[in-house]
Amino acid sequence: MSVRNLTKPVSPKAEVLVSRLARELKHPAPGDVQPLVLLEGGKGQTPSHVYVIWEDWRDIPAIERSEMIMDAYEQAKGKKASLNVLVAMGLTSEEAKRLHIG
């Protein structure tokens, strides 16, 4: 069996989106302004689900969206809080409608 660490370069666009999302998580804008962050569960030490509806996800694969959400969540809320996130899903408005989220 072979074990390898996967490393991927972080694109400048990804860094910008993570930074913007972390700011939104720290200081949410009023109303339904994107990125729209929906939190489910997460009271106390229970696992939480984080959904981010954002048109800026359009060209980004789903797994990368999730990684970016986790990076932003850790920046905004800290490592301990990020360990309680069970689901981190980034969706466009259309994808969210199809899944009945938001």
SEFIZA-3560 file (N, C-alpha, C; in Angstrom, 3 decimals):
REM SEFIZA-3560
<numar><xx>0.855</xx><yy>-1.169</yy><zz>0.000</zz><atom>N</atom></numar>
<numar><xx>0.000</xx><yy>0.000</yy><zz>0.000</zz><atom>CA</atom></numar>
<numar><xx>0.903</xx><yy>1.234</yy><zz>0.000</zz><atom>C</atom></numar>
<numar><xx>0.473</xx><yy>2.193</yy><zz>-0.731</zz><atom>N</atom></numar>
<numar><xx>1.206</xx><yy>3.452</yy><zz>-0.839</zz><atom>CA</atom></numar>
<numar><xx>0.368</xx><yy>4.568</yy><zz>-0.232</zz><atom>C</atom></numar>
<numar><xx>1.003</xx><yy>5.430</yy><zz>0.533</zz><atom>N</atom></numar>
<numar><xx>0.310</xx><yy>6.555</yy><zz>1.158</zz><atom>CA</atom></numar>
<numar><xx>0.987</xx><yy>7.832</yy><zz>0.700</zz><atom>C</atom></numar>
<numar><xx>0.195</xx><yy>8.764</yy><zz>0.209</zz><atom>N</atom></numar>
<numar><xx>0.734</xx><yy>10.044</yy><zz>-0.239</zz><atom>CA</atom></numar>
<numar><xx>-0.116</xx><yy>11.175</yy><zz>0.311</zz><atom>C</atom></numar>
<numar><xx>0.538</xx><yy>12.281</yy><zz>0.593</zz><atom>N</atom></numar>
<numar><xx>-0.198</xx><yy>13.486</yy><zz>0.967</zz><atom>CA</atom></numar>
<numar><xx>-0.580</xx><yy>14.228</yy><zz>-0.297</zz><atom>C</atom></numar>
<numar><xx>-1.813</xx><yy>14.617</yy><zz>-0.362</zz><atom>N</atom></numar>
<numar><xx>-2.258</xx><yy>15.410</yy><zz>-1.497</zz><atom>CA</atom></numar>
<numar><xx>-2.077</xx><yy>16.880</yy><zz>-1.162</zz><atom>C</atom></numar>
<numar><xx>-1.401</xx><yy>17.577</yy><zz>-2.010</zz><atom>N</atom></numar>
<numar><xx>-1.277</xx><yy>19.019</yy><zz>-1.835</zz><atom>CA</atom></numar>
<numar><xx>-1.698</xx><yy>19.658</yy><zz>-3.138</zz><atom>C</atom></numar>
<numar><xx>-2.421</xx><yy>20.710</yy><zz>-3.015</zz><atom>N</atom></numar>
<numar><xx>-2.856</xx><yy>21.401</yy><zz>-4.217</zz><atom>CA</atom></numar>
<numar><xx>-2.568</xx><yy>22.877</yy><zz>-4.040</zz><atom>C</atom></numar>
<numar><xx>-2.218</xx><yy>23.540</yy><zz>-5.103</zz><atom>N</atom></numar>
<numar><xx>-1.980</xx><yy>24.975</yy><zz>-4.977</zz><atom>CA</atom></numar>
<numar><xx>-3.288</xx><yy>25.699</yy><zz>-4.682</zz><atom>C</atom></numar>
<numar><xx>-3.207</xx><yy>26.718</yy><zz>-3.870</zz><atom>N</atom></numar>
<numar><xx>-4.378</xx><yy>27.532</yy><zz>-3.556</zz><atom>CA</atom></numar>
<numar><xx>-4.399</xx><yy>28.685</yy><zz>-4.550</zz><atom>C</atom></numar>
<numar><xx>-5.465</xx><yy>28.768</yy><zz>-5.304</zz><atom>N</atom></numar>
<numar><xx>-5.562</xx><yy>29.824</yy><zz>-6.315</zz><atom>CA</atom></numar>
<numar><xx>-5.817</xx><yy>31.168</yy><zz>-5.643</zz><atom>C</atom></numar>
<numar><xx>-5.400</xx><yy>32.243</yy><zz>-6.285</zz><atom>N</atom></numar>
<numar><xx>-5.697</xx><yy>33.576</yy><zz>-5.737</zz><atom>CA</atom></numar>
<numar><xx>-7.201</xx><yy>33.794</yy><zz>-5.545</zz><atom>C</atom></numar>
<numar><xx>-8.018</xx><yy>33.264</yy><zz>-6.477</zz><atom>N</atom></numar>
<numar><xx>-9.473</xx><yy>33.412</yy><zz>-6.350</zz><atom>CA</atom></numar>
<numar><xx>-9.967</xx><yy>32.714</yy><zz>-5.083</zz><atom>C</atom></numar>
<numar><xx>-9.437</xx><yy>31.528</yy><zz>-4.810</zz><atom>N</atom></numar>
<numar><xx>-9.853</xx><yy>30.789</yy><zz>-3.615</zz><atom>CA</atom></numar>
<numar><xx>-9.492</xx><yy>31.562</yy><zz>-2.351</zz><atom>C</atom></numar>
<numar><xx>-8.310</xx><yy>32.137</yy><zz>-2.320</zz><atom>N</atom></numar>
<numar><xx>-7.892</xx><yy>32.908</yy><zz>-1.151</zz><atom>CA</atom></numar>
<numar><xx>-8.818</xx><yy>34.094</yy><zz>-0.912</zz><atom>C</atom></numar>
<numar><xx>-9.218</xx><yy>34.771</yy><zz>-1.986</zz><atom>N</atom></numar>
<numar><xx>-10.113</xx><yy>35.920</yy><zz>-1.874</zz><atom>CA</atom></numar>
<numar><xx>-11.483</xx><yy>35.476</yy><zz>-1.357</zz><atom>C</atom></numar>
<numar><xx>-12.015</xx><yy>34.367</yy><zz>-1.905</zz><atom>N</atom></numar>
<numar><xx>-13.330</xx><yy>33.892</yy><zz>-1.481</zz><atom>CA</atom></numar>
<numar><xx>-13.311</xx><yy>33.430</yy><zz>-0.026</zz><atom>C</atom></numar>
<numar><xx>-12.258</xx><yy>32.744</yy><zz>0.389</zz><atom>N</atom></numar>
<numar><xx>-12.155</xx><yy>32.300</yy><zz>1.785</zz><atom>CA</atom></numar>
<numar><xx>-12.122</xx><yy>33.516</yy><zz>2.711</zz><atom>C</atom></numar>
<numar><xx>-11.359</xx><yy>34.515</yy><zz>2.333</zz><atom>N</atom></numar>
<numar><xx>-11.264</xx><yy>35.733</yy><zz>3.145</zz><atom>CA</atom></numar>
<numar><xx>-12.618</xx><yy>36.435</yy><zz>3.248</zz><atom>C</atom></numar>
<numar><xx>-13.315</xx><yy>36.565</yy><zz>2.122</zz><atom>N</atom></numar>
<numar><xx>-14.641</xx><yy>37.211</yy><zz>2.130</zz><atom>CA</atom></numar>
<numar><xx>-15.630</xx><yy>36.425</yy><zz>2.975</zz><atom>C</atom></numar>
<numar><xx>-15.597</xx><yy>35.100</yy><zz>2.841</zz><atom>N</atom></numar>
<numar><xx>-16.517</xx><yy>34.263</yy><zz>3.603</zz><atom>CA</atom></numar>
<numar><xx>-16.209</xx><yy>34.321</yy><zz>5.100</zz><atom>C</atom></numar>
<numar><xx>-14.935</xx><yy>34.333</yy><zz>5.467</zz><atom>N</atom></numar>
<numar><xx>-14.561</xx><yy>34.442</yy><zz>6.880</zz><atom>CA</atom></numar>
<numar><xx>-15.071</xx><yy>35.760</yy><zz>7.463</zz><atom>C</atom></numar>
<numar><xx>-14.958</xx><yy>36.849</yy><zz>6.693</zz><atom>N</atom></numar>
<numar><xx>-15.480</xx><yy>38.146</yy><zz>7.167</zz><atom>CA</atom></numar>
<numar><xx>-16.991</xx><yy>38.073</yy><zz>7.369</zz><atom>C</atom></numar>
<numar><xx>-17.687</xx><yy>37.416</yy><zz>6.442</zz><atom>N</atom></numar>
<numar><xx>-19.138</xx><yy>37.293</yy><zz>6.561</zz><atom>CA</atom></numar>
<numar><xx>-19.515</xx><yy>36.459</yy><zz>7.784</zz><atom>C</atom></numar>
<numar><xx>-18.760</xx><yy>35.414</yy><zz>8.055</zz><atom>N</atom></numar>
<numar><xx>-19.038</xx><yy>34.584</yy><zz>9.230</zz><atom>CA</atom></numar>
<numar><xx>-18.810</xx><yy>35.356</yy><zz>10.526</zz><atom>C</atom></numar>
<numar><xx>-17.809</xx><yy>36.226</yy><zz>10.545</zz><atom>N</atom></numar>
<numar><xx>-17.519</xx><yy>37.029</yy><zz>11.739</zz><atom>CA</atom></numar>
<numar><xx>-18.529</xx><yy>38.149</yy><zz>11.926</zz><atom>C</atom></numar>
<numar><xx>-18.905</xx><yy>38.800</yy><zz>10.811</zz><atom>N</atom></numar>
<numar><xx>-19.787</xx><yy>39.974</yy><zz>10.850</zz><atom>CA</atom></numar>
<numar><xx>-20.854</xx><yy>39.834</yy><zz>9.761</zz><atom>C</atom></numar>
<numar><xx>-21.904</xx><yy>39.052</yy><zz>10.020</zz><atom>N</atom></numar>
<numar><xx>-22.931</xx><yy>38.822</yy><zz>9.002</zz><atom>CA</atom></numar>
<numar><xx>-23.619</xx><yy>40.109</yy><zz>8.551</zz><atom>C</atom></numar>
<numar><xx>-23.780</xx><yy>40.236</yy><zz>7.242</zz><atom>N</atom></numar>
<numar><xx>-24.516</xx><yy>41.368</yy><zz>6.681</zz><atom>CA</atom></numar>
<numar><xx>-26.013</xx><yy>41.118</yy><zz>6.902</zz><atom>C</atom></numar>
<numar><xx>-26.774</xx><yy>42.186</yy><zz>7.133</zz><atom>N</atom></numar>
<numar><xx>-28.221</xx><yy>42.003</yy><zz>7.313</zz><atom>CA</atom></numar>
<numar><xx>-28.893</xx><yy>41.615</yy><zz>5.998</zz><atom>C</atom></numar>
<numar><xx>-29.989</xx><yy>40.884</yy><zz>6.098</zz><atom>N</atom></numar>
<numar><xx>-30.763</xx><yy>40.525</yy><zz>4.912</zz><atom>CA</atom></numar>
<numar><xx>-30.221</xx><yy>39.296</yy><zz>4.210</zz><atom>C</atom></numar>
<numar><xx>-30.629</xx><yy>39.157</yy><zz>2.969</zz><atom>N</atom></numar>
<numar><xx>-30.259</xx><yy>37.987</yy><zz>2.169</zz><atom>CA</atom></numar>
<numar><xx>-29.137</xx><yy>38.312</yy><zz>1.193</zz><atom>C</atom></numar>
<numar><xx>-28.079</xx><yy>38.915</yy><zz>1.680</zz><atom>N</atom></numar>
<numar><xx>-26.939</xx><yy>39.287</yy><zz>0.857</zz><atom>CA</atom></numar>
<numar><xx>-26.006</xx><yy>38.081</yy><zz>0.735</zz><atom>C</atom></numar>
<numar><xx>-25.508</xx><yy>37.834</yy><zz>-0.471</zz><atom>N</atom></numar>
<numar><xx>-24.567</xx><yy>36.730</yy><zz>-0.653</zz><atom>CA</atom></numar>
<numar><xx>-23.160</xx><yy>37.173</yy><zz>-0.304</zz><atom>C</atom></numar>
<numar><xx>-22.386</xx><yy>36.280</yy><zz>0.287</zz><atom>N</atom></numar>
<numar><xx>-22.703</xx><yy>34.882</yy><zz>0.547</zz><atom>CA</atom></numar>
<numar><xx>-23.728</xx><yy>34.749</yy><zz>1.674</zz><atom>C</atom></numar>
<numar><xx>-24.721</xx><yy>33.932</yy><zz>1.421</zz><atom>N</atom></numar>
<numar><xx>-25.761</xx><yy>33.670</yy><zz>2.398</zz><atom>CA</atom></numar>
<numar><xx>-25.374</xx><yy>32.404</yy><zz>3.158</zz><atom>C</atom></numar>
<numar><xx>-25.134</xx><yy>32.539</yy><zz>4.436</zz><atom>N</atom></numar>
<numar><xx>-24.689</xx><yy>31.420</yy><zz>5.265</zz><atom>CA</atom></numar>
<numar><xx>-25.868</xx><yy>30.911</yy><zz>6.079</zz><atom>C</atom></numar>
<numar><xx>-26.155</xx><yy>29.624</yy><zz>5.937</zz><atom>N</atom></numar>
<numar><xx>-27.233</xx><yy>28.984</yy><zz>6.691</zz><atom>CA</atom></numar>
<numar><xx>-26.607</xx><yy>27.967</yy><zz>7.626</zz><atom>C</atom></numar>
<numar><xx>-26.897</xx><yy>28.094</yy><zz>8.914</zz><atom>N</atom></numar>
<numar><xx>-26.363</xx><yy>27.184</yy><zz>9.921</zz><atom>CA</atom></numar>
<numar><xx>-27.488</xx><yy>26.314</yy><zz>10.450</zz><atom>C</atom></numar>
<numar><xx>-27.197</xx><yy>25.045</yy><zz>10.605</zz><atom>N</atom></numar>
<numar><xx>-28.186</xx><yy>24.092</yy><zz>11.113</zz><atom>CA</atom></numar>
<numar><xx>-27.539</xx><yy>23.289</yy><zz>12.229</zz><atom>C</atom></numar>
<numar><xx>-28.207</xx><yy>23.200</yy><zz>13.373</zz><atom>N</atom></numar>
<numar><xx>-27.648</xx><yy>22.466</yy><zz>14.508</zz><atom>CA</atom></numar>
<numar><xx>-26.542</xx><yy>23.270</yy><zz>15.163</zz><atom>C</atom></numar>
<numar><xx>-25.603</xx><yy>22.573</yy><zz>15.765</zz><atom>N</atom></numar>
<numar><xx>-24.438</xx><yy>23.220</yy><zz>16.326</zz><atom>CA</atom></numar>
<numar><xx>-24.640</xx><yy>23.873</yy><zz>17.671</zz><atom>C</atom></numar>
<numar><xx>-25.675</xx><yy>23.504</yy><zz>18.392</zz><atom>N</atom></numar>
<numar><xx>-25.859</xx><yy>24.049</yy><zz>19.741</zz><atom>CA</atom></numar>
<numar><xx>-24.940</xx><yy>23.294</yy><zz>20.700</zz><atom>C</atom></numar>
<numar><xx>-24.141</xx><yy>24.017</yy><zz>21.437</zz><atom>N</atom></numar>
<numar><xx>-23.203</xx><yy>23.377</yy><zz>22.361</zz><atom>CA</atom></numar>
<numar><xx>-22.132</xx><yy>22.620</yy><zz>21.590</zz><atom>C</atom></numar>
<numar><xx>-21.994</xx><yy>21.357</yy><zz>21.886</zz><atom>N</atom></numar>
<numar><xx>-20.977</xx><yy>20.525</yy><zz>21.246</zz><atom>CA</atom></numar>
<numar><xx>-21.562</xx><yy>19.631</yy><zz>20.147</zz><atom>C</atom></numar>
<numar><xx>-22.811</xx><yy>19.867</yy><zz>19.751</zz><atom>N</atom></numar>
<numar><xx>-23.412</xx><yy>19.010</yy><zz>18.732</zz><atom>CA</atom></numar>
<numar><xx>-22.906</xx><yy>19.387</yy><zz>17.347</zz><atom>C</atom></numar>
<numar><xx>-22.857</xx><yy>18.418</yy><zz>16.447</zz><atom>N</atom></numar>
<numar><xx>-22.397</xx><yy>18.700</yy><zz>15.084</zz><atom>CA</atom></numar>
<numar><xx>-23.303</xx><yy>19.703</yy><zz>14.387</zz><atom>C</atom></numar>
<numar><xx>-22.710</xx><yy>20.463</yy><zz>13.493</zz><atom>N</atom></numar>
<numar><xx>-23.491</xx><yy>21.446</yy><zz>12.756</zz><atom>CA</atom></numar>
<numar><xx>-23.308</xx><yy>21.262</yy><zz>11.248</zz><atom>C</atom></numar>
<numar><xx>-24.261</xx><yy>21.787</yy><zz>10.532</zz><atom>N</atom></numar>
<numar><xx>-24.211</xx><yy>21.821</yy><zz>9.075</zz><atom>CA</atom></numar>
<numar><xx>-24.094</xx><yy>23.282</yy><zz>8.666</zz><atom>C</atom></numar>
<numar><xx>-23.209</xx><yy>23.564</yy><zz>7.721</zz><atom>N</atom></numar>
<numar><xx>-23.010</xx><yy>24.919</yy><zz>7.229</zz><atom>CA</atom></numar>
<numar><xx>-23.253</xx><yy>24.896</yy><zz>5.728</zz><atom>C</atom></numar>
<numar><xx>-24.247</xx><yy>25.648</yy><zz>5.288</zz><atom>N</atom></numar>
<numar><xx>-24.551</xx><yy>25.789</yy><zz>3.863</zz><atom>CA</atom></numar>
<numar><xx>-24.245</xx><yy>27.224</yy><zz>3.466</zz><atom>C</atom></numar>
<numar><xx>-23.541</xx><yy>27.393</yy><zz>2.356</zz><atom>N</atom></numar>
<numar><xx>-23.228</xx><yy>28.733</yy><zz>1.875</zz><atom>CA</atom></numar>
<numar><xx>-23.753</xx><yy>28.850</yy><zz>0.450</zz><atom>C</atom></numar>
<numar><xx>-24.730</xx><yy>29.740</yy><zz>0.285</zz><atom>N</atom></numar>
<numar><xx>-25.312</xx><yy>29.992</yy><zz>-1.037</zz><atom>CA</atom></numar>
<numar><xx>-24.632</xx><yy>31.230</yy><zz>-1.593</zz><atom>C</atom></numar>
<numar><xx>-24.003</xx><yy>31.033</yy><zz>-2.761</zz><atom>N</atom></numar>
<numar><xx>-23.155</xx><yy>32.094</yy><zz>-3.308</zz><atom>CA</atom></numar>
<numar><xx>-22.942</xx><yy>31.853</yy><zz>-4.788</zz><atom>C</atom></numar>
<numar><xx>-23.255</xx><yy>32.818</yy><zz>-5.583</zz><atom>N</atom></numar>
<numar><xx>-23.055</xx><yy>32.679</yy><zz>-7.027</zz><atom>CA</atom></numar>
<numar><xx>-21.576</xx><yy>32.594</yy><zz>-7.403</zz><atom>C</atom></numar>
<numar><xx>-20.701</xx><yy>33.076</yy><zz>-6.542</zz><atom>N</atom></numar>
<numar><xx>-19.264</xx><yy>33.014</yy><zz>-6.822</zz><atom>CA</atom></numar>
<numar><xx>-18.723</xx><yy>31.588</yy><zz>-6.823</zz><atom>C</atom></numar>
<numar><xx>-19.525</xx><yy>30.616</yy><zz>-6.380</zz><atom>N</atom></numar>
<numar><xx>-19.116</xx><yy>29.206</yy><zz>-6.413</zz><atom>CA</atom></numar>
<numar><xx>-19.197</xx><yy>28.617</yy><zz>-7.824</zz><atom>C</atom></numar>
<numar><xx>-19.874</xx><yy>29.265</yy><zz>-8.729</zz><atom>N</atom></numar>
<numar><xx>-20.248</xx><yy>28.678</yy><zz>-10.012</zz><atom>CA</atom></numar>
<numar><xx>-19.135</xx><yy>27.864</yy><zz>-10.690</zz><atom>C</atom></numar>
<numar><xx>-17.912</xx><yy>28.334</yy><zz>-10.711</zz><atom>N</atom></numar>
<numar><xx>-16.823</xx><yy>27.650</yy><zz>-11.432</zz><atom>CA</atom></numar>
<numar><xx>-15.955</xx><yy>26.783</yy><zz>-10.526</zz><atom>C</atom></numar>
<numar><xx>-16.395</xx><yy>26.552</yy><zz>-9.310</zz><atom>N</atom></numar>
<numar><xx>-15.568</xx><yy>25.833</yy><zz>-8.347</zz><atom>CA</atom></numar>
<numar><xx>-16.207</xx><yy>24.474</yy><zz>-8.052</zz><atom>C</atom></numar>
<numar><xx>-15.428</xx><yy>23.389</yy><zz>-8.160</zz><atom>N</atom></numar>
<numar><xx>-15.973</xx><yy>22.053</yy><zz>-7.867</zz><atom>CA</atom></numar>
<numar><xx>-16.465</xx><yy>21.946</yy><zz>-6.416</zz><atom>C</atom></numar>
<numar><xx>-17.434</xx><yy>21.083</yy><zz>-6.189</zz><atom>N</atom></numar>
<numar><xx>-18.085</xx><yy>20.948</yy><zz>-4.881</zz><atom>CA</atom></numar>
<numar><xx>-17.100</xx><yy>20.652</yy><zz>-3.755</zz><atom>C</atom></numar>
<numar><xx>-16.145</xx><yy>19.771</yy><zz>-3.962</zz><atom>N</atom></numar>
<numar><xx>-15.206</xx><yy>19.424</yy><zz>-2.890</zz><atom>CA</atom></numar>
<numar><xx>-14.358</xx><yy>20.631</yy><zz>-2.503</zz><atom>C</atom></numar>
<numar><xx>-13.982</xx><yy>21.443</yy><zz>-3.468</zz><atom>N</atom></numar>
<numar><xx>-13.206</xx><yy>22.650</yy><zz>-3.165</zz><atom>CA</atom></numar>
<numar><xx>-14.051</xx><yy>23.673</yy><zz>-2.422</zz><atom>C</atom></numar>
<numar><xx>-15.319</xx><yy>23.760</yy><zz>-2.778</zz><atom>N</atom></numar>
<numar><xx>-16.222</xx><yy>24.662</yy><zz>-2.049</zz><atom>CA</atom></numar>
<numar><xx>-16.251</xx><yy>24.276</yy><zz>-0.575</zz><atom>C</atom></numar>
<numar><xx>-16.390</xx><yy>22.982</yy><zz>-0.304</zz><atom>N</atom></numar>
<numar><xx>-16.441</xx><yy>22.510</yy><zz>1.081</zz><atom>CA</atom></numar>
<numar><xx>-15.150</xx><yy>22.827</yy><zz>1.819</zz><atom>C</atom></numar>
<numar><xx>-14.023</xx><yy>22.605</yy><zz>1.170</zz><atom>N</atom></numar>
<numar><xx>-12.739</xx><yy>22.908</yy><zz>1.796</zz><atom>CA</atom></numar>
<numar><xx>-12.616</xx><yy>24.397</yy><zz>2.097</zz><atom>C</atom></numar>
<numar><xx>-13.082</xx><yy>25.225</yy><zz>1.184</zz><atom>N</atom></numar>
<numar><xx>-13.009</xx><yy>26.671</yy><zz>1.376</zz><atom>CA</atom></numar>
<numar><xx>-13.909</xx><yy>27.109</yy><zz>2.530</zz><atom>C</atom></numar>
<numar><xx>-15.086</xx><yy>26.509</yy><zz>2.643</zz><atom>N</atom></numar>
<numar><xx>-15.988</xx><yy>26.832</yy><zz>3.745</zz><atom>CA</atom></numar>
<numar><xx>-15.331</xx><yy>26.453</yy><zz>5.070</zz><atom>C</atom></numar>
<numar><xx>-14.723</xx><yy>25.294</yy><zz>5.123</zz><atom>N</atom></numar>
<numar><xx>-14.062</xx><yy>24.860</yy><zz>6.357</zz><atom>CA</atom></numar>
<numar><xx>-12.902</xx><yy>25.783</yy><zz>6.715</zz><atom>C</atom></numar>
<numar><xx>-12.123</xx><yy>26.189</yy><zz>5.718</zz><atom>N</atom></numar>
<numar><xx>-11.023</xx><yy>27.126</yy><zz>5.977</zz><atom>CA</atom></numar>
<numar><xx>-11.551</xx><yy>28.445</yy><zz>6.533</zz><atom>C</atom></numar>
<numar><xx>-12.597</xx><yy>28.967</yy><zz>5.905</zz><atom>N</atom></numar>
<numar><xx>-13.178</xx><yy>30.233</yy><zz>6.351</zz><atom>CA</atom></numar>
<numar><xx>-13.794</xx><yy>30.091</yy><zz>7.744</zz><atom>C</atom></numar>
<numar><xx>-14.468</xx><yy>28.979</yy><zz>7.985</zz><atom>N</atom></numar>
<numar><xx>-15.105</xx><yy>28.751</yy><zz>9.287</zz><atom>CA</atom></numar>
<numar><xx>-14.053</xx><yy>28.697</yy><zz>10.390</zz><atom>C</atom></numar>
<numar><xx>-12.956</xx><yy>28.015</yy><zz>10.117</zz><atom>N</atom></numar>
<numar><xx>-11.884</xx><yy>27.941</yy><zz>11.112</zz><atom>CA</atom></numar>
<numar><xx>-11.277</xx><yy>29.321</yy><zz>11.373</zz><atom>C</atom></numar>
<numar><xx>-11.084</xx><yy>30.110</yy><zz>10.307</zz><atom>N</atom></numar>
<numar><xx>-10.560</xx><yy>31.468</yy><zz>10.475</zz><atom>CA</atom></numar>
<numar><xx>-11.501</xx><yy>32.317</yy><zz>11.331</zz><atom>C</atom></numar>
<numar><xx>-12.792</xx><yy>32.184</yy><zz>11.076</zz><atom>N</atom></numar>
<numar><xx>-13.781</xx><yy>33.041</yy><zz>11.745</zz><atom>CA</atom></numar>
<numar><xx>-14.127</xx><yy>32.566</yy><zz>13.153</zz><atom>C</atom></numar>
<numar><xx>-14.258</xx><yy>31.266</yy><zz>13.334</zz><atom>N</atom></numar>
<numar><xx>-14.796</xx><yy>30.731</yy><zz>14.594</zz><atom>CA</atom></numar>
<numar><xx>-13.769</xx><yy>29.989</yy><zz>15.433</zz><atom>C</atom></numar>
<numar><xx>-12.619</xx><yy>29.675</yy><zz>14.857</zz><atom>N</atom></numar>
<numar><xx>-11.589</xx><yy>28.949</yy><zz>15.595</zz><atom>CA</atom></numar>
<numar><xx>-11.596</xx><yy>27.457</yy><zz>15.301</zz><atom>C</atom></numar>
<numar><xx>-10.490</xx><yy>26.836</yy><zz>15.600</zz><atom>N</atom></numar>
<numar><xx>-10.291</xx><yy>25.404</yy><zz>15.326</zz><atom>CA</atom></numar>
<numar><xx>-11.306</xx><yy>24.541</yy><zz>16.066</zz><atom>C</atom></numar>
<numar><xx>-11.520</xx><yy>24.833</yy><zz>17.351</zz><atom>N</atom></numar>
<numar><xx>-12.421</xx><yy>24.010</yy><zz>18.161</zz><atom>CA</atom></numar>
<numar><xx>-13.834</xx><yy>23.997</yy><zz>17.574</zz><atom>C</atom></numar>
<numar><xx>-14.354</xx><yy>25.163</yy><zz>17.222</zz><atom>N</atom></numar>
<numar><xx>-15.701</xx><yy>25.239</yy><zz>16.646</zz><atom>CA</atom></numar>
<numar><xx>-15.760</xx><yy>24.537</yy><zz>15.291</zz><atom>C</atom></numar>
<numar><xx>-14.698</xx><yy>24.638</yy><zz>14.512</zz><atom>N</atom></numar>
<numar><xx>-14.712</xx><yy>24.027</yy><zz>13.177</zz><atom>CA</atom></numar>
<numar><xx>-14.736</xx><yy>22.503</yy><zz>13.262</zz><atom>C</atom></numar>
<numar><xx>-14.255</xx><yy>21.942</yy><zz>14.362</zz><atom>N</atom></numar>
<numar><xx>-14.277</xx><yy>20.485</yy><zz>14.518</zz><atom>CA</atom></numar>
<numar><xx>-15.695</xx><yy>19.941</yy><zz>14.688</zz><atom>C</atom></numar>
<numar><xx>-16.659</xx><yy>20.814</yy><zz>15.010</zz><atom>N</atom></numar>
<numar><xx>-18.058</xx><yy>20.394</yy><zz>15.149</zz><atom>CA</atom></numar>
<numar><xx>-18.834</xx><yy>20.452</yy><zz>13.846</zz><atom>C</atom></numar>
<numar><xx>-18.205</xx><yy>20.940</yy><zz>12.772</zz><atom>N</atom></numar>
<numar><xx>-18.907</xx><yy>21.018</yy><zz>11.486</zz><atom>CA</atom></numar>
<numar><xx>-18.890</xx><yy>19.643</yy><zz>10.830</zz><atom>C</atom></numar>
<numar><xx>-20.067</xx><yy>19.089</yy><zz>10.655</zz><atom>N</atom></numar>
<numar><xx>-20.208</xx><yy>17.771</yy><zz>10.053</zz><atom>CA</atom></numar>
<numar><xx>-20.385</xx><yy>17.873</yy><zz>8.543</zz><atom>C</atom></numar>
<numar><xx>-21.134</xx><yy>18.892</yy><zz>8.101</zz><atom>N</atom></numar>
<numar><xx>-21.394</xx><yy>19.116</yy><zz>6.675</zz><atom>CA</atom></numar>
<numar><xx>-21.072</xx><yy>20.563</yy><zz>6.343</zz><atom>C</atom></numar>
<numar><xx>-20.279</xx><yy>20.758</yy><zz>5.302</zz><atom>N</atom></numar>
<numar><xx>-19.994</xx><yy>22.100</yy><zz>4.779</zz><atom>CA</atom></numar>
<numar><xx>-20.263</xx><yy>22.037</yy><zz>3.286</zz><atom>C</atom></numar>
<numar><xx>-21.347</xx><yy>22.688</yy><zz>2.858</zz><atom>N</atom></numar>
<numar><xx>-21.769</xx><yy>22.583</yy><zz>1.466</zz><atom>CA</atom></numar>
<numar><xx>-21.923</xx><yy>23.965</yy><zz>0.852</zz><atom>C</atom></numar>
<numar><xx>-21.230</xx><yy>24.184</yy><zz>-0.259</zz><atom>N</atom></numar>
<numar><xx>-21.348</xx><yy>25.417</yy><zz>-1.009</zz><atom>CA</atom></numar>
<numar><xx>-22.239</xx><yy>25.219</yy><zz>-2.214</zz><atom>C</atom></numar>
<numar><xx>-23.216</xx><yy>26.085</yy><zz>-2.381</zz><atom>N</atom></numar>
<numar><xx>-24.212</xx><yy>25.943</yy><zz>-3.440</zz><atom>CA</atom></numar>
<numar><xx>-24.462</xx><yy>27.271</yy><zz>-4.132</zz><atom>C</atom></numar>
<numar><xx>-24.777</xx><yy>27.215</yy><zz>-5.412</zz><atom>N</atom></numar>
<numar><xx>-25.299</xx><yy>28.397</yy><zz>-6.085</zz><atom>CA</atom></numar>
<numar><xx>-26.785</xx><yy>28.484</yy><zz>-5.734</zz><atom>C</atom></numar>
<numar><xx>-27.424</xx><yy>29.574</yy><zz>-6.072</zz><atom>N</atom></numar>
<numar><xx>-28.860</xx><yy>29.727</yy><zz>-5.786</zz><atom>CA</atom></numar>
<numar><xx>-29.674</xx><yy>28.619</yy><zz>-6.446</zz><atom>C</atom></numar>
<numar><xx>-29.352</xx><yy>28.315</yy><zz>-7.680</zz><atom>N</atom></numar>
<numar><xx>-30.077</xx><yy>27.275</yy><zz>-8.418</zz><atom>CA</atom></numar>
<numar><xx>-29.886</xx><yy>25.902</yy><zz>-7.774</zz><atom>C</atom></numar>
<numar><xx>-28.669</xx><yy>25.594</yy><zz>-7.377</zz><atom>N</atom></numar>
<numar><xx>-28.400</xx><yy>24.309</yy><zz>-6.716</zz><atom>CA</atom></numar>
<numar><xx>-29.152</xx><yy>24.222</yy><zz>-5.390</zz><atom>C</atom></numar>
<numar><xx>-29.188</xx><yy>25.311</yy><zz>-4.649</zz><atom>N</atom></numar>
<numar><xx>-29.906</xx><yy>25.339</yy><zz>-3.377</zz><atom>CA</atom></numar>
<numar><xx>-31.404</xx><yy>25.115</yy><zz>-3.586</zz><atom>C</atom></numar>
<numar><xx>-31.966</xx><yy>25.707</yy><zz>-4.622</zz><atom>N</atom></numar>
<numar><xx>-33.390</xx><yy>25.510</yy><zz>-4.918</zz><atom>CA</atom></numar>
<numar><xx>-33.681</xx><yy>24.057</yy><zz>-5.233</zz><atom>C</atom></numar>
<numar><xx>-32.808</xx><yy>23.426</yy><zz>-6.037</zz><atom>N</atom></numar>
<numar><xx>-33.028</xx><yy>22.024</yy><zz>-6.389</zz><atom>CA</atom></numar>
<numar><xx>-32.986</xx><yy>21.115</yy><zz>-5.169</zz><atom>C</atom></numar>
<numar><xx>-32.165</xx><yy>21.479</yy><zz>-4.176</zz><atom>N</atom></numar>
<numar><xx>-32.044</xx><yy>20.676</yy><zz>-2.961</zz><atom>CA</atom></numar>
<numar><xx>-32.971</xx><yy>21.149</yy><zz>-1.844</zz><atom>C</atom></numar>
<numar><xx>-33.776</xx><yy>22.180</yy><zz>-2.133</zz><atom>N</atom></numar>
<numar><xx>-34.723</xx><yy>22.728</yy><zz>-1.152</zz><atom>CA</atom></numar>
<numar><xx>-33.996</xx><yy>23.240</yy><zz>0.104</zz><atom>C</atom></numar>
<numar><xx>-32.881</xx><yy>23.929</yy><zz>-0.131</zz><atom>N</atom></numar>
<numar><xx>-32.117</xx><yy>24.525</yy><zz>0.968</zz><atom>CA</atom></numar>
<numar><xx>-32.241</xx><yy>26.035</yy><zz>0.834</zz><atom>C</atom></numar>
<numar><xx>-32.578</xx><yy>26.678</yy><zz>1.920</zz><atom>N</atom></numar>
<numar><xx>-32.657</xx><yy>28.139</yy><zz>1.914</zz><atom>CA</atom></numar>
<numar><xx>-33.989</xx><yy>28.588</yy><zz>1.548</zz><atom>C</atom></numar>
//
